[in-house]
């Protein structure tokens, strides 16, 4: 298998069509899907449960797959997201059925109801600041929990004493599943929680492919993530999200920025002192498993030594692209982008780096 195909191969293992859904510990229930990957997961589950009432709240531009969907803004909640909260609560309270809640990444912004005293302007400015200054997803979602009526189990307070079971597609590092979508139905009194898809599901296949697997998703700065990958020889796979401090008006995202940042260290600076022969074997790639890497309209990208030399010949400046947050434009001009469209899942970013 060629290096640039490995991430696509691994992605296939966590697509909704390949998930064995558990049997809910509920009697009469309906399904609430939240997040960017909710339509695809709810669709696959309903294939064998077609009579169930359902409502899916997801990001604008995600295909509805014939489901009953409401669309909200992402990554900063807007007017549609605030309207969605009232519509969702009204749908839940139409009857007394139990609730199966399927939470995926992106749910934090797609539906929102702020606490009294928190203005929409204040909320939007703070979230945008956290998104731009390199804050971690934990820091961002903890703020969302503080100001939201719905987050951190808040949904449970609005729907009475019915039984709730939550299924999670994990898009954040660590063991705290309440960080996924800021945990609207996750609290101690939530009856049951099951993790149905995550980065950990890739472990067996990664080991079969004899990759150097970093088992815990990275939850650190970009600089720390770069140092870790630079310390590994062979073919290394990592997950997690490395926040980027956006400095310019260009096109890019965490994944394309990681690829160029690694290339800067390995090709421009040659910090490892690799020979020309060794450099020719270096491969760097990074993929947003939801297919959406920042504002790039791509899922990420890849770069090798030959492509880097081609960029030099074309007069492209890797350093300038990083400074202007325009990593996606650099990769696009080389034909080194991953284009997937919405994948239907969201288990954080995954990265593959080969250093001989």
N, C-alpha and C positions, 0 to 999 in steps of 0.2 A: 504494500500500500504506500502511495506517495505521501510525503509529509503534509502537503496541503489538503489531502483528503481525510486525514485522521480526525480532525475536529468534527467534520460532517458525519463521519462514521459513528463517533461517540454520541453525537446529538441524537441520532436515530434511536438510541436506547432509552431516551427519556421523553420521546414524543408521546402524546396522549394515546395514540392508536396502539402503542405497545405496553400500556399500563394494565395490570390486572387489578381492577378496582375491588376494594373490599365490600363486604355486605354491611350496610349501615345497621346499627343497633337501634333502629327506630321502627315504629309501626306505621301509622298514617303520617306521611311527611311530604314536604315539597322541597325543591332545590333552589338555593340561592348561590349564584356564582359571582365572584368578585375578582377583578384584576385583568391584566392584559392577556393572560393565558386561559382565562375562565371559559370563553366560548368553546374552544377546542376540547377542553376536558369535560365540560358539561355535555357537549354533543356526543362524545364517545360514550359517556356513562348512560345517556338517554337512549342510545342505540338498542340497549336491552331493557330499558325501563321507560318506554315511550309515553306511558299514560301519566307520568308525573308532571304536576304543575311546576313551573320554573320561572326564574327571572335572573338575567345575567347583566351585570354592570361592568362595562369594559371601556377601553381607550378608543377614542375616535380613530377611525380608519381600520380597525380590526374587523375582519369579516364576521357577520352575525351568524352565518351557517344555518339560517332559517330559524334561529332561536328567538325568544322574546328578549330583546336586548335594549338596554339604555346606555347611552354614550356619555362619557365625561372627559374632562381635560386631564392631560398628563404631561409633565410631572407636577405642575402646579394647578390645584383645583380652581375652576372658574365657575361661571354661572350655571353651566349644565351640571357640574358636579354637585353644587349646592341644591339645585332642583331635584337631583336624583335621590337625595336623602329622604325627602318627604314622600316621593313616589315609592321608594323601597319600603319604607315603614308602612305606608298605606297598603301595599301588596301583602306584606307579612301579616297584617292585622285583619285581612279580609276573612280569615278563618282561624281556627285554633290548631291547625296542623303543626306537628313537630317540624323541625327545620334541619336540613342537611346543608351546611355552609361550606363551599369550596373556595378557598382563598389562594390567590396567586399574587405575584408581584405586581405592583402598580395600583393595587386596591386603595392605597392610602389617599390618592388624589382624585380617583374616579368618582367617589361618593364622599361628601363631607357635610358635616353640620357642626358649626363652631359653638363653643361655650359662650354664654352671655358675657359681654364686655370685650370680646375679641373681634376686632373689625376685619372684614375681608381684605382691606388694603394692607393692614398690619400683617396679616397671615401671609398674603402673597409675597410681600417684600421680604419677610423672614425666610420663607421657603426658598425663594429665588437666591437669596444670599447664601444659604447653606448649600444649595446645589452648585454654586459657582466658586465657593472658596475652598473646595477640597474636603468638606466635612464627610464623615462616614455615614453610611445608611443608618447606623444605629443612632447617631446624633440627630439625623434628620427625622427619623420616625419617633424618637423620644419627644422631640418638639411637637410633632403632630399629635401624639398622645396627650400632651399637656393641654392643648387648646381645643381638642375635639370632643364632642358629645358621644361620637360613635366609636372612637378608638379605645384600645386597652380594655376590651370587654364591654364597652359602653352600649353596644347593640343589644346586649342581654338585658339591660335595664329598660329598654324600650319595647320589648316584645313579650313581657310577662313571664309566666312560669313554665312555658312549654319546653319540651326536651330539645336540646340542640347538640348536633354532632358536627365537628369541624374536620375537613380534610385540607391538608396544606401541601402546596407545591412550593418548596423552599427556595427563595431567591436571595437569602441573606446568610452570612456565616454565623457559626455558633449554634448553641442548642436552644436559644430562646425563640420559639416559633411565634411568639406574640409580636415579633418585629416584622413578620411577613404581613404586609398590608396594614401594619400597626395594630394587628390583633383585635378586630372588632368583636369577634365572638370567642376570644380566648381569655379566660380568667379561671380561677380555681373552681368556680361553680359550673363552668362549662362541662357537660357530662362526659364528653369523649373527644379526643383529638387523635388523628392519624396522619402521619407523614406519608404521602403517596408518591412523591417524586422529589429528588434532590441530587446534588452533586455526588453524594455518596453512592448513588445507584450506578455510577460509572466505574466503580472500583474494580470489579471483577474483570471487565473488558480491558481496562487499562493495564491490569496485571497480565492478562493474556497476551496483550501486545508488547509486553516487556517494557512498558514506559516507567520512568522514574516518577512515581505518583506522590505528589504532596497531598496527603490525605485530608488535612483540614483546610477548608477554603480560606484564602488569605483575607485578613481583616486588618490592613495596615496601609501606610502611605504608599504612593507610587514609588518613591525612592527606596523604601524598604523592600517592596516587591521586586524591583529591578535588582537590588543587591542579592536577594535570595536566588533569583534565576541565574544571575551571573556566577554564583557559587556552585552551580550544578553542572556536571558534565553528562553527556549522553542526551537522551530525549526525555524532557521533563514536562509533565502535565500538572497544571494548577487550576484551581477554581477561585471564586470570590471576586470582589470588585475593588479595584484600586482607584480611589478618587483622584480627580484631576482638577487642578486650580486653573479655571478658564481665564486666559489672558487676552484673547483676541476675538475677532468677529468671524473667524473662519469656520469651516465645516469639519466636524470630527466628533469623537466620543472616547470613552475610556479605552476601548479596544484598539482603535487605530492609533491613539496617542501612545499606548504601551508599545506597539510594534515599532513606531518611529523612535521612541525613547531607548528601547533595547538596541535598535540599529545604530543609534548615535553612539552608544557606549561601545558596541562591538565593531562597527565598521568605521565610523568617523574617528573615534578616539583609540580604538583597539586596546581597550583597558586590560585585556587578558594576554596581550602580546602574541596573538595567534599568527601562524604563518599563512601565506597566501593559500596554500593547499587546505589548511584548516578552515580559513574564512570561507572558502568555497563550499564547505559542508554545513555552514551555519544556516539555520532556518528559524524564523520567528513568526508566530501567528497568534491571533487572539480573536475570539468570537463571542458576541452577545447571543446567548442561547434563545432569546426572544426574537432575534432578527433585527433588532433596533438599537444601533450604536449611536447615541447622542443625536445630533442633527445631521448626521452624515448620509442618511437614506441608504445605509448599508448595514451589514451585521458585524463588520470588522474588517480585518485584512491580514496580509502576510507579506513577508519580505525576505529575500535571500541576497547573497553577495552579488550575483549577476544583476538582479533588479536594481540594487543600490548603485552599481556602476552605470547602469543604463540611465538612472536618474541624474547622475553626475554629467553624463554626456548630453542630457537634455537641458542642463542648466538649472535643475531643480535643487533648491536648498533645503536639506532636511532640518537644519537648525532653525531657519526662518519659519518653516512650517510648524515646528513645535512652538516657537515664540508667539505665533499668531493663532494658535489653536486650529490649524488648518491641515491636520494630518490626513483627513479623508481625501482632500483634493490631491495631495501628493500621491497617495496610493491609487487613486482613480486614474491618474495620468499614466501610471505604470501597468494598469490592468491587474492590480494586486488587491482588489477588494473582494470580500465575501458578500454576495447578494442572495438573500434567502426570502425576503418578504416575511410577514408574520409566520413564525414557526409553530405556534400553538402551545409552546412551553416557555418556561422562564425559570431557570435554575442558576442564575448568576452568569458571569462571564467564565469562559474556559480558555486557557492559554497553552500552547505547545511550543516549546523552544528546544532546538537541537544545537548543542555546543560540543564539538568533538574533543 
